[in-house]
Amino acid sequence: MIQGKTLDAWYESHPIIKELVSLQEITWFNPAIASVSIALGDVGLNHNDVKDASERLRRFAPYIAKVFPETAAADGIIESGIQPLKKFQQRLLSEAGLPGVGSLWLKKDSDLPISGSIKARGGIHEVLKHAEDLALQAGLIKLDDNYEALASDSALEFFSRYKIAVGSTGNLGLSIGIMSAKLGFQATVHMSSDARQWKKDKLRASGVTVVEYESDYSVAVENGRQQAEKDPACYFIDDENSPHLFLGYAVAAERLARQFELAGVRVDADHPLFVYLPCGVGGGPGGVAFGLKLAFGDAVHCVFAEPTHSPCMMLGVYTGLHDEVSVQDFGIDNVTAADGLAVGRPSGFVGKAMQRLIDGYYTVTDEELYRLMFLAHELENVKLEPSALAGAPGIVRVLNNEKYLERIGVSTAKLANATHLIWGTGGSMVPAAEFATYLDKGRALQHPAQ
């Protein structure tokens, strides 16, 4: 019995579950989406909260520039560029037998400094929020001070009295561990079985304690939470429920709006924007989508992408049960090469807050992730890890669904003016040998006869 119903009863009441359980690639566009003016109220956060996070990141910029020299050229602002993907778009659409309409871009959070993934946004923001709260309370700094002062030996000693803990499949642990250790915190990252070895090695080299588990993400998170509850000096960063992570991700949208403006990309009712976001527990894509809705209103359409073996957010929203249900409840194993997306139970906070703001969800196989990774590298010379390619099939899934496009009022003429954006969530820091192995897998899938 699953939440009081047999599996067959679930299949009858929610037919898509049968396809999820059989690990098929599927697409589901949520008929319950609502306009921004109505649905933003579900979130419990607003533009001022995002502005607050943005200003905090700006206050810390002098400190970031000093302690992470790779950010100095950008004055300590942690940001990534955008890149058109003309050849990749042509290949994706020709494979699907679709006309070459609109334009496809990549948001290169794969290249973000410090930790090389989207988690450098939310993860680092929450660490800085905690550090700022402690430093202000202790009189180490005032809000209008130059935060470069926090790079001093006395600040390091101060922060060393405190601990930060987090549970992670990999990338969030990297961002939080590296930032926490740099400030001087005693940092512990609880890593699930799917976390890549190189990520654990990098954390340990940065002075972070890594605790490994044979179990999945949920167990790692729960153990991190329990550690923090026993220790008043320990602050737990809760990937499943944290508004501070969420707001750190949301800051990306105002910056993207400026980048589009500089690139001559219009976003309005006649020039719709479709954004494809790889989804694990939901915090990263949820926060970015929230920011996008604030920035572009109903002109932006956000779609979440998940591995066939870990479709937790789609399952949670589709059933309406959110974090009360896991993929394992339905016999789905949550084992995927997309380590950052290997999550069995979604964030209840994000699922409920964003369920009327996310247009749709789709799943993709590990094999397709590797194949697309190879193609993107071969055609566009971009370095993405497998999970970051989850957004790549989005343009095909959207263009293939006429009912959805009709329902949201996107005509053929508007599609010709549409922009499609893959959110590249990680990849630049993957070690060369490991990346070469990924490429070999992708090449073999793209060219099976060779």
VOPAGU-2260 file (C-alpha; in pm, 1 decimal, decimal comma):
REM VOPAGU-2260
SITE   aa  ch    i         X         Y         Z
SITE  MET   A    0       0,0       0,0       0,0
SITE  ILE   A    1     125,4     346,6     -94,3
SITE  GLN   A    2     -44,4     628,2      97,6
SITE  GLY   A    3    -347,3     402,8     150,4
SITE  LYS   A    4    -375,1     285,6    -212,9
SITE  THR   A    5    -251,7     -16,9    -403,4
SITE  LEU   A    6     -15,2      29,4    -696,1
SITE  ASP   A    7    -292,0     -70,6    -937,8
SITE  ALA   A    8    -523,7     188,5    -783,8
SITE  TRP   A    9    -254,3     452,6    -837,7
SITE  TYR   A   10    -217,5     343,3   -1199,2
SITE  GLU   A   11    -589,3     389,1   -1246,0
SITE  SER   A   12    -615,7     728,5   -1077,6
SITE  HIS   A   13    -279,3     864,3   -1204,2
SITE  PRO   A   14    -192,2     680,7   -1528,7
SITE  ILE   A   15     144,7     852,5   -1576,9
SITE  ILE   A   16     277,4     669,9   -1269,3
SITE  LYS   A   17     276,2     345,4   -1468,4
SITE  GLU   A   18     510,3     504,3   -1721,6
SITE  LEU   A   19     731,6     643,2   -1444,0
SITE  VAL   A   20     756,6     300,9   -1280,7
SITE  SER   A   21     850,4     142,9   -1615,0
SITE  LEU   A   22    1133,8     401,3   -1639,6
SITE  GLN   A   23    1009,5     543,2   -1968,8
SITE  GLU   A   24    1105,1     892,0   -2082,7
SITE  ILE   A   25     786,8    1092,5   -2039,0
SITE  THR   A   26     666,3    1451,7   -2046,8
SITE  TRP   A   27     386,1    1599,0   -1837,2
SITE  PHE   A   28     264,0    1957,5   -1863,2
SITE  ASN   A   29      73,1    2060,3   -1553,0
SITE  PRO   A   30    -282,7    2176,9   -1635,5
SITE  ALA   A   31    -303,3    2357,5   -1298,6
SITE  ILE   A   32     -50,2    2632,8   -1373,0
SITE  ALA   A   33    -165,5    2988,1   -1306,3
SITE  SER   A   34     -54,8    3338,0   -1395,9
SITE  VAL   A   35     220,9    3503,1   -1195,3
SITE  SER   A   36     -21,4    3754,2   -1041,8
SITE  ILE   A   37    -210,9    3466,2    -880,4
SITE  ALA   A   38      50,0    3196,2    -818,0
SITE  LEU   A   39     336,3    3402,4    -670,9
SITE  GLY   A   40     132,3    3421,7    -351,8
SITE  ASP   A   41     193,2    3047,8    -300,8
SITE  VAL   A   42     564,2    3106,7    -242,9
SITE  GLY   A   43     558,7    3318,9      72,9
SITE  LEU   A   44     857,5    3519,8     -53,8
SITE  ASN   A   45     874,5    3825,6    -277,3
SITE  HIS   A   46    1092,5    4060,5    -478,6
SITE  ASN   A   47    1226,2    4229,5    -163,4
SITE  ASP   A   48    1354,8    3897,1     -31,7
SITE  VAL   A   49    1547,5    3838,8    -356,0
SITE  LYS   A   50    1678,8    4197,1    -343,0
SITE  ASP   A   51    1800,5    4132,5      11,7
SITE  ALA   A   52    1993,1    3822,7    -106,2
SITE  SER   A   53    2137,6    4014,0    -402,0
SITE  GLU   A   54    2257,3    4297,8    -178,5
SITE  ARG   A   55    2417,0    4048,9      62,4
SITE  LEU   A   56    2615,9    3893,3    -221,6
SITE  ARG   A   57    2726,8    4241,2    -324,4
SITE  ARG   A   58    2836,0    4326,3      33,0
SITE  PHE   A   59    3049,0    4011,6      39,2
SITE  ALA   A   60    3197,9    4074,2    -307,8
SITE  PRO   A   61    3519,1    4245,0    -179,0
SITE  TYR   A   62    3577,7    3949,8      56,0
SITE  ILE   A   63    3509,4    3695,8    -221,9
SITE  ALA   A   64    3747,1    3877,8    -458,4
SITE  LYS   A   65    4022,1    3870,0    -195,3
SITE  VAL   A   66    3997,8    3505,8     -85,6
SITE  PHE   A   67    3906,4    3358,7    -426,4
SITE  PRO   A   68    4140,7    3533,2    -674,5
SITE  GLU   A   69    3961,0    3368,8    -968,1
SITE  THR   A   70    3667,7    3603,3    -896,3
SITE  ALA   A   71    3876,7    3922,7    -883,1
SITE  ALA   A   72    3819,7    4013,0   -1247,8
SITE  ALA   A   73    3444,3    4014,7   -1178,5
SITE  ASP   A   74    3498,0    4214,9    -854,6
SITE  GLY   A   75    3391,4    3917,5    -643,9
SITE  ILE   A   76    3053,2    3868,6    -810,3
SITE  ILE   A   77    2993,2    3496,7    -869,8
SITE  GLU   A   78    2829,4    3481,9   -1212,4
SITE  SER   A   79    2829,0    3280,3   -1535,3
SITE  GLY   A   80    2787,0    3372,7   -1899,3
SITE  ILE   A   81    2534,6    3270,9   -2163,8
SITE  GLN   A   82    2618,4    3106,4   -2496,0
SITE  PRO   A   83    2411,8    3040,2   -2809,8
SITE  LEU   A   84    2395,7    2672,8   -2912,7
SITE  LYS   A   85    2318,2    2696,8   -3284,8
SITE  LYS   A   86    2480,6    2370,8   -3395,7
SITE  PHE   A   87    2345,9    2175,1   -3098,6
SITE  GLN   A   88    1996,0    2315,1   -3157,5
SITE  GLN   A   89    2013,1    2218,5   -3524,3
SITE  ARG   A   90    2113,9    1863,6   -3430,8
SITE  LEU   A   91    1844,2    1821,5   -3163,4
SITE  LEU   A   92    1566,1    1948,4   -3389,4
SITE  SER   A   93    1678,4    1756,9   -3697,6
SITE  GLU   A   94    1694,7    1432,6   -3496,6
SITE  ALA   A   95    1336,5    1496,2   -3383,7
SITE  GLY   A   96    1218,9    1593,7   -3734,6
SITE  LEU   A   97    1122,8    1940,9   -3611,7
SITE  PRO   A   98    1164,3    2273,7   -3793,1
SITE  GLY   A   99    1448,7    2500,8   -3680,9
SITE  VAL   A  100    1247,5    2767,7   -3498,8
SITE  GLY   A  101    1355,3    3002,6   -3222,4
SITE  SER   A  102    1700,8    3005,6   -3064,6
SITE  LEU   A  103    1867,7    2779,9   -2807,9
SITE  TRP   A  104    2107,4    2912,9   -2542,7
SITE  LEU   A  105    2309,7    2774,2   -2253,8
SITE  LYS   A  106    2330,3    2940,3   -1911,1
SITE  LYS   A  107    2678,1    2835,8   -1805,7
SITE  ASP   A  108    2641,5    2778,9   -1431,3
SITE  SER   A  109    2864,9    2483,3   -1514,7
SITE  ASP   A  110    3144,8    2742,8   -1519,7
SITE  LEU   A  111    3062,2    2932,7   -1200,6
SITE  PRO   A  112    3377,6    3002,6    -997,9
SITE  ILE   A  113    3459,8    2847,9    -659,3
SITE  SER   A  114    3258,2    2526,1    -694,4
SITE  GLY   A  115    3173,6    2495,7   -1064,9
SITE  SER   A  116    2798,7    2449,7   -1045,6
SITE  ILE   A  117    2462,5    2618,1    -985,6
SITE  LYS   A  118    2511,5    2539,5    -615,4
SITE  ALA   A  119    2769,3    2819,6    -602,1
SITE  ARG   A  120    2462,3    3043,6    -595,0
SITE  GLY   A  121    2231,1    2914,3    -322,2
SITE  GLY   A  122    2489,3    2722,3    -121,9
SITE  ILE   A  123    2737,8    3005,4     -95,8
SITE  HIS   A  124    2461,3    3257,5     -26,1
SITE  GLU   A  125    2334,8    3065,3     275,1
SITE  VAL   A  126    2685,3    3025,6     420,0
SITE  LEU   A  127    2741,2    3399,6     378,2
SITE  LYS   A  128    2403,1    3475,8     537,0
SITE  HIS   A  129    2496,4    3271,7     844,8
SITE  ALA   A  130    2844,5    3425,4     860,9
SITE  GLU   A  131    2701,7    3776,9     830,4
SITE  ASP   A  132    2445,7    3714,7    1105,6
SITE  LEU   A  133    2717,6    3588,6    1342,4
SITE  ALA   A  134    2964,8    3866,4    1253,4
SITE  LEU   A  135    2707,8    4145,4    1291,6
SITE  GLN   A  136    2589,0    4005,8    1624,0
SITE  ALA   A  137    2948,0    3986,5    1753,3
SITE  GLY   A  138    3032,9    4337,3    1631,2
SITE  LEU   A  139    3297,5    4212,8    1387,6
SITE  ILE   A  140    3144,8    4419,5    1107,9
SITE  LYS   A  141    2867,2    4668,0    1038,9
SITE  LEU   A  142    2644,7    4651,4     729,0
SITE  ASP   A  143    2821,6    4945,2     563,6
SITE  ASP   A  144    3175,5    4812,2     630,7
SITE  ASN   A  145    3408,3    4666,2     369,8
SITE  TYR   A  146    3358,3    4291,7     422,8
SITE  GLU   A  147    3717,5    4228,1     317,3
SITE  ALA   A  148    3777,3    4260,0     691,7
SITE  LEU   A  149    3635,7    3907,2     727,5
SITE  ALA   A  150    3950,4    3771,3     563,1
SITE  SER   A  151    4150,4    3859,1     877,3
SITE  ASP   A  152    4304,5    3608,4    1118,8
SITE  SER   A  153    4075,4    3730,5    1396,8
SITE  ALA   A  154    3765,7    3662,6    1182,0
SITE  LEU   A  155    3898,0    3316,2    1093,5
SITE  GLU   A  156    3945,8    3243,8    1463,4
SITE  PHE   A  157    3596,0    3371,1    1539,9
SITE  PHE   A  158    3425,8    3153,6    1277,9
SITE  SER   A  159    3631,9    2850,1    1380,8
SITE  ARG   A  160    3419,1    2833,0    1698,2
SITE  TYR   A  161    3117,7    2744,6    1484,2
SITE  LYS   A  162    3019,5    2451,6    1264,6
SITE  ILE   A  163    2819,4    2409,6     944,9
SITE  ALA   A  164    2670,6    2079,2     828,4
SITE  VAL   A  165    2487,8    1973,3     512,3
SITE  GLY   A  166    2370,6    1655,6     338,9
SITE  SER   A  167    2443,8    1632,8     -32,1
SITE  THR   A  168    2473,5    1419,2    -345,5
SITE  GLY   A  169    2776,0    1625,8    -446,0
SITE  ASN   A  170    2757,0    1979,6    -582,0
SITE  LEU   A  171    2578,1    2146,8    -289,9
SITE  GLY   A  172    2829,7    1987,9     -55,5
SITE  LEU   A  173    3113,7    2129,7    -265,5
SITE  SER   A  174    2985,2    2487,4    -256,3
SITE  ILE   A  175    2894,0    2486,8     111,8
SITE  GLY   A  176    3204,2    2297,9     222,1
SITE  ILE   A  177    3451,4    2513,8      28,0
SITE  MET   A  178    3289,0    2843,6     132,6
SITE  SER   A  179    3247,2    2741,0     497,4
SITE  ALA   A  180    3606,8    2621,6     529,2
SITE  LYS   A  181    3740,4    2937,9     362,4
SITE  LEU   A  182    3562,0    3154,3     620,8
SITE  GLY   A  183    3700,2    2936,0     900,7
SITE  PHE   A  184    3394,9    2730,4     997,6
SITE  GLN   A  185    3429,0    2365,1    1094,0
SITE  ALA   A  186    3242,8    2216,7     797,0
SITE  THR   A  187    3097,0    1867,7     765,3
SITE  VAL   A  188    2937,9    1735,8     446,7
SITE  HIS   A  189    2730,2    1418,6     468,6
SITE  MET   A  190    2760,3    1255,0     125,9
SITE  SER   A  191    2522,0    1000,3     -24,3
SITE  SER   A  192    2640,0     688,1    -205,4
SITE  ASP   A  193    2599,5     849,2    -548,6
SITE  ALA   A  194    2844,1    1133,6    -479,0
SITE  ARG   A  195    3146,9    1129,7    -710,7
SITE  GLN   A  196    3483,2    1046,5    -553,8
SITE  TRP   A  197    3650,6    1356,9    -698,1
SITE  LYS   A  198    3398,7    1577,8    -517,5
SITE  LYS   A  199    3478,0    1408,4    -185,4
SITE  ASP   A  200    3851,3    1443,9    -254,7
SITE  LYS   A  201    3818,5    1814,6    -336,8
SITE  LEU   A  202    3624,5    1878,1     -16,3
SITE  ARG   A  203    3879,3    1699,2     198,7
SITE  ALA   A  204    4161,2    1892,7      27,6
SITE  SER   A  205    3974,6    2212,0     125,0
SITE  GLY   A  206    3972,6    2112,6     493,3
SITE  VAL   A  207    3616,6    1980,0     505,4
SITE  THR   A  208    3510,4    1668,5     697,0
SITE  VAL   A  209    3328,1    1428,8     461,4
SITE  VAL   A  210    3103,3    1158,7     607,5
SITE  GLU   A  211    3010,2     890,3     353,8
SITE  TYR   A  212    2695,9     676,2     347,4
SITE  GLU   A  213    2601,4     364,0     157,6
SITE  SER   A  214    2246,7     500,1     141,1
SITE  ASP   A  215    2092,5     773,6     -71,8
SITE  TYR   A  216    2049,7    1148,7     -37,8
SITE  SER   A  217    1765,6    1140,4     218,4
SITE  VAL   A  218    1976,6     946,1     469,2
SITE  ALA   A  219    2271,8    1184,2     426,9
SITE  VAL   A  220    2044,9    1484,1     486,4
SITE  GLU   A  221    1882,5    1327,7     792,1
SITE  ASN   A  222    2220,2    1246,0     949,9
SITE  GLY   A  223    2340,1    1601,4     889,0
SITE  ARG   A  224    2025,4    1734,0    1051,4
SITE  GLN   A  225    2069,7    1509,3    1355,9
SITE  GLN   A  226    2433,2    1616,2    1400,1
SITE  ALA   A  227    2329,3    1981,4    1407,4
SITE  GLU   A  228    2042,3    1923,5    1650,2
SITE  LYS   A  229    2286,7    1779,9    1907,3
SITE  ASP   A  230    2527,5    2073,2    1885,1
SITE  PRO   A  231    2416,0    2434,5    1950,1
SITE  ALA   A  232    2727,9    2564,1    1767,9
SITE  CYS   A  233    2634,1    2371,9    1452,3
SITE  TYR   A  234    2421,9    2529,1    1176,9
SITE  PHE   A  235    2246,8    2287,0     942,2
SITE  ILE   A  236    2181,7    2393,9     583,6
SITE  ASP   A  237    1861,0    2218,9     484,1
SITE  ASP   A  238    1856,0    2155,7     109,6
SITE  GLU   A  239    1498,0    2031,1     135,5
SITE  ASN   A  240    1342,6    2335,6     301,7
SITE  SER   A  241    1574,4    2636,4     306,5
SITE  PRO   A  242    1444,8    2977,1     191,5
SITE  HIS   A  243    1803,0    3115,3     204,9
SITE  LEU   A  244    1925,1    2862,3     -51,5
SITE  PHE   A  245    1615,3    2932,0    -261,3
SITE  LEU   A  246    1674,5    3308,9    -259,4
SITE  GLY   A  247    2041,8    3270,3    -346,3
SITE  TYR   A  248    1938,8    3082,9    -660,4
SITE  ALA   A  249    1669,4    3340,3    -740,9
SITE  VAL   A  250    1929,5    3618,1    -775,0
SITE  ALA   A  251    2037,7    3454,1   -1102,9
SITE  ALA   A  252    1727,2    3579,8   -1283,4
SITE  GLU   A  253    1787,4    3955,1   -1252,7
SITE  ARG   A  254    2141,6    3897,3   -1382,6
SITE  LEU   A  255    2015,5    3683,3   -1671,0
SITE  ALA   A  256    1774,2    3962,8   -1767,9
SITE  ARG   A  257    2071,1    4199,5   -1801,7
SITE  GLN   A  258    2268,4    3943,3   -2004,0
SITE  PHE   A  259    1978,0    3893,0   -2243,9
SITE  GLU   A  260    1943,1    4268,3   -2283,0
SITE  LEU   A  261    2311,5    4300,9   -2375,6
SITE  ALA   A  262    2279,9    4008,6   -2619,8
SITE  GLY   A  263    1973,3    4159,9   -2787,1
SITE  VAL   A  264    1740,8    3880,9   -2668,9
SITE  ARG   A  265    1384,6    4003,4   -2613,5
SITE  VAL   A  266    1150,2    3837,8   -2364,3
SITE  ASP   A  267     784,7    3941,6   -2369,5
SITE  ALA   A  268     442,1    3806,2   -2463,6
SITE  ASP   A  269     541,5    3787,2   -2832,1
SITE  HIS   A  270     892,9    3657,4   -2758,0
SITE  PRO   A  271     840,6    3377,9   -2502,2
SITE  LEU   A  272    1125,0    3227,9   -2301,5
SITE  PHE   A  273    1137,4    2855,5   -2219,8
SITE  VAL   A  274    1386,3    2752,7   -1950,3
SITE  TYR   A  275    1484,2    2389,8   -1889,7
SITE  LEU   A  276    1611,0    2321,7   -1538,2
SITE  PRO   A  277    1762,6    1993,6   -1413,6
SITE  CYS   A  278    1588,8    1902,7   -1088,6
SITE  GLY   A  279    1705,1    1701,7    -789,2
SITE  VAL   A  280    1540,2    1790,2    -458,1
SITE  GLY   A  281    1412,2    2111,6    -621,4
SITE  GLY   A  282    1581,1    2399,2    -438,3
SITE  GLY   A  283    1809,1    2512,7    -722,3
SITE  PRO   A  284    1560,0    2497,0   -1009,0
SITE  GLY   A  285    1278,4    2617,7    -782,9
SITE  GLY   A  286    1470,9    2924,8    -672,4
SITE  VAL   A  287    1585,2    3008,2   -1025,0
SITE  ALA   A  288    1229,1    2963,5   -1157,2
SITE  PHE   A  289    1094,9    3191,7    -883,8
SITE  GLY   A  290    1344,5    3460,2    -981,5
SITE  LEU   A  291    1260,9    3413,3   -1350,2
SITE  LYS   A  292     890,6    3459,5   -1282,4
SITE  LEU   A  293     966,0    3781,2   -1090,5
SITE  ALA   A  294    1185,5    3905,2   -1375,6
SITE  PHE   A  295     982,5    3800,7   -1681,1
SITE  GLY   A  296     629,5    3729,9   -1551,1
SITE  ASP   A  297     408,9    3512,5   -1769,1
SITE  ALA   A  298     647,7    3544,8   -2066,0
SITE  VAL   A  299     876,2    3280,1   -1914,4
SITE  HIS   A  300     785,9    2911,6   -1901,9
SITE  CYS   A  301     992,5    2691,8   -1667,4
SITE  VAL   A  302    1018,7    2316,4   -1718,4
SITE  PHE   A  303    1192,0    2074,7   -1478,2
SITE  ALA   A  304    1398,5    1780,1   -1605,1
SITE  GLU   A  305    1468,2    1464,8   -1402,3
SITE  PRO   A  306    1636,3    1125,8   -1457,1
SITE  THR   A  307    1401,3     833,9   -1533,1
SITE  HIS   A  308    1530,8     667,2   -1215,2
SITE  SER   A  309    1469,8     972,7    -989,0
SITE  PRO   A  310    1152,5    1157,7   -1097,7
SITE  CYS   A  311    1074,8    1278,3    -745,8
SITE  MET   A  312     944,5    1629,5    -817,3
SITE  MET   A  313     717,8    1518,5   -1100,0
SITE  LEU   A  314     580,3    1241,0    -881,1
SITE  GLY   A  315     525,9    1477,8    -586,9
SITE  VAL   A  316     347,5    1746,0    -788,8
SITE  TYR   A  317     150,8    1502,9   -1008,8
SITE  THR   A  318      11,3    1313,3    -708,0
SITE  GLY   A  319     -24,5    1627,5    -494,5
SITE  LEU   A  320     160,5    1445,8    -216,3
SITE  HIS   A  321     490,4    1635,5    -253,1
SITE  ASP   A  322     738,5    1520,1      15,2
SITE  GLU   A  323     493,6    1266,4     155,5
SITE  VAL   A  324     589,4    1029,8    -125,3
SITE  SER   A  325     920,0     902,4    -265,3
SITE  VAL   A  326    1013,9     728,9    -588,7
SITE  GLN   A  327    1119,0     426,3    -381,5
SITE  ASP   A  328     760,5     393,9    -254,9
SITE  PHE   A  329     670,3     302,6    -612,8
SITE  GLY   A  330     966,1      69,0    -664,6
SITE  ILE   A  331    1182,7     317,3    -859,3
SITE  ASP   A  332    1544,1     270,9    -747,7
SITE  ASN   A  333    1680,4     630,4    -747,8
SITE  VAL   A  334    2008,9     510,1    -901,1
SITE  THR   A  335    2137,0     741,4   -1174,8
SITE  ALA   A  336    2459,2     869,8   -1328,2
SITE  ALA   A  337    2316,6    1219,3   -1277,4
SITE  ASP   A  338    2451,6    1236,2    -922,0
SITE  GLY   A  339    2319,2    1584,1    -848,2
SITE  LEU   A  340    1967,9    1470,3    -941,7
SITE  ALA   A  341    1971,3    1140,0    -751,0
SITE  VAL   A  342    1697,1    1235,9    -506,8
SITE  GLY   A  343    1406,3    1011,0    -415,4
SITE  ARG   A  344    1190,9    1253,6    -215,4
SITE  PRO   A  345    1129,4    1612,3    -334,6
SITE  SER   A  346    1134,7    1931,8    -132,7
SITE  GLY   A  347     786,9    1985,7       8,2
SITE  PHE   A  348     860,3    2356,8      38,1
SITE  VAL   A  349     951,3    2395,3    -330,8
SITE  GLY   A  350     682,7    2157,9    -458,3
SITE  LYS   A  351     402,8    2340,8    -281,6
SITE  ALA   A  352     543,3    2690,4    -342,2
SITE  MET   A  353     606,0    2643,3    -713,9
SITE  GLN   A  354     343,5    2389,6    -824,4
SITE  ARG   A  355     139,4    2653,5   -1011,8
SITE  LEU   A  356     447,4    2826,6   -1154,8
SITE  ILE   A  357     627,2    2533,5   -1320,9
SITE  ASP   A  358     477,6    2455,5   -1661,3
SITE  GLY   A  359     590,1    2096,9   -1688,9
SITE  TYR   A  360     820,5    1808,3   -1608,0
SITE  TYR   A  361     994,8    1545,1   -1814,9
SITE  THR   A  362    1230,9    1252,4   -1760,0
SITE  VAL   A  363    1544,7    1149,4   -1946,4
SITE  THR   A  364    1753,7     829,1   -1937,6
SITE  ASP   A  365    2117,1     818,3   -1823,9
SITE  GLU   A  366    2214,1     692,2   -2170,0
SITE  GLU   A  367    2059,6     999,7   -2331,1
SITE  LEU   A  368    2239,5    1227,1   -2082,3
SITE  TYR   A  369    2575,9    1079,2   -2183,8
SITE  ARG   A  370    2495,0    1094,2   -2554,8
SITE  LEU   A  371    2385,7    1457,7   -2534,7
SITE  MET   A  372    2690,6    1541,4   -2325,5
SITE  PHE   A  373    2913,0    1407,9   -2603,1
SITE  LEU   A  374    2718,5    1596,8   -2870,6
SITE  ALA   A  375    2725,9    1925,8   -2680,6
SITE  HIS   A  376    3100,9    1894,8   -2633,1
SITE  GLU   A  377    3163,0    1790,7   -2994,1
SITE  LEU   A  378    2938,6    2056,5   -3151,5
SITE  GLU   A  379    2976,6    2349,3   -2908,7
SITE  ASN   A  380    3290,1    2267,2   -2705,5
SITE  VAL   A  381    3106,7    2298,9   -2372,8
SITE  LYS   A  382    3205,4    2096,6   -2066,9
SITE  LEU   A  383    2897,5    1975,1   -1880,9
SITE  GLU   A  384    2854,7    1685,1   -1640,0
SITE  PRO   A  385    2580,2    1429,7   -1720,9
SITE  SER   A  386    2314,7    1582,4   -1492,6
SITE  ALA   A  387    2359,1    1922,8   -1660,4
SITE  LEU   A  388    2235,8    1776,3   -1991,1
SITE  ALA   A  389    1893,0    1698,9   -1844,2
SITE  GLY   A  390    1778,1    2035,4   -1978,2
SITE  ALA   A  391    1885,5    1958,3   -2335,8
SITE  PRO   A  392    1579,6    1756,7   -2452,2
SITE  GLY   A  393    1345,3    2032,1   -2327,9
SITE  ILE   A  394    1318,7    2219,5   -2656,8
SITE  VAL   A  395    1206,5    1900,1   -2835,0
SITE  ARG   A  396     958,5    1808,2   -2560,4
SITE  VAL   A  397     799,1    2154,4   -2579,4
SITE  LEU   A  398     787,6    2180,5   -2958,6
SITE  ASN   A  399     638,3    1831,0   -2983,1
SITE  ASN   A  400     343,4    1917,4   -2757,0
SITE  GLU   A  401      93,1    2121,6   -2957,4
SITE  LYS   A  402    -179,3    2096,4   -2690,0
SITE  TYR   A  403      46,7    2252,9   -2429,4
SITE  LEU   A  404     157,2    2532,9   -2663,5
SITE  GLU   A  405    -203,2    2603,2   -2756,3
SITE  ARG   A  406    -307,4    2609,4   -2391,4
SITE  ILE   A  407     -43,2    2868,7   -2299,0
SITE  GLY   A  408    -122,3    3076,9   -2608,7
SITE  VAL   A  409     206,8    3032,5   -2792,1
SITE  SER   A  410     129,9    3040,7   -3164,2
SITE  THR   A  411     354,1    2936,3   -3452,6
SITE  ALA   A  412     449,0    3301,1   -3501,1
SITE  LYS   A  413     551,4    3334,5   -3136,1
SITE  LEU   A  414     751,6    3009,8   -3153,1
SITE  ALA   A  415     957,6    3160,7   -3432,7
SITE  ASN   A  416    1056,9    3438,2   -3188,3
SITE  ALA   A  417    1101,1    3212,6   -2884,2
SITE  THR   A  418    1419,0    3171,4   -2681,4
SITE  HIS   A  419    1499,3    2834,6   -2523,5
SITE  LEU   A  420    1754,3    2819,0   -2241,2
SITE  ILE   A  421    1926,4    2509,4   -2102,0
SITE  TRP   A  422    2044,3    2573,8   -1745,9
SITE  GLY   A  423    2391,8    2415,4   -1737,2
SITE  THR   A  424    2412,3    2316,1   -1372,5
SITE  GLY   A  425    2766,6    2177,4   -1341,5
SITE  GLY   A  426    3071,7    2040,9   -1519,1
SITE  SER   A  427    3374,1    2271,0   -1540,5
SITE  MET   A  428    3546,7    2118,0   -1236,8
SITE  VAL   A  429    3507,4    1753,1   -1343,5
SITE  PRO   A  430    3864,9    1611,4   -1356,7
SITE  ALA   A  431    3997,4    1561,9   -1711,2
SITE  ALA   A  432    4026,9    1182,3   -1681,6
SITE  GLU   A  433    3671,6    1147,8   -1552,8
SITE  PHE   A  434    3536,9    1379,3   -1821,5
SITE  ALA   A  435    3716,2    1173,7   -2088,2
SITE  THR   A  436    3540,8     861,9   -1953,4
SITE  TYR   A  437    3203,6    1038,3   -1977,1
SITE  LEU   A  438    3280,2    1140,1   -2335,1
SITE  ASP   A  439    3376,0     782,9   -2425,8
SITE  LYS   A  440    3039,8     660,7   -2297,1
SITE  GLY   A  441    2856,2     931,1   -2490,0
SITE  ARG   A  442    3055,0     866,5   -2806,6
SITE  ALA   A  443    2975,6     494,5   -2792,6
SITE  LEU   A  444    2604,5     575,6   -2758,3
SITE  GLN   A  445    2610,5     829,1   -3042,2
SITE  HIS   A  446    2819,1     604,6   -3271,3
SITE  PRO   A  447    2734,4     248,8   -3157,6
SITE  ALA   A  448    2885,1      83,1   -3467,3
SITE  GLN   A  449    3229,4     237,3   -3428,8
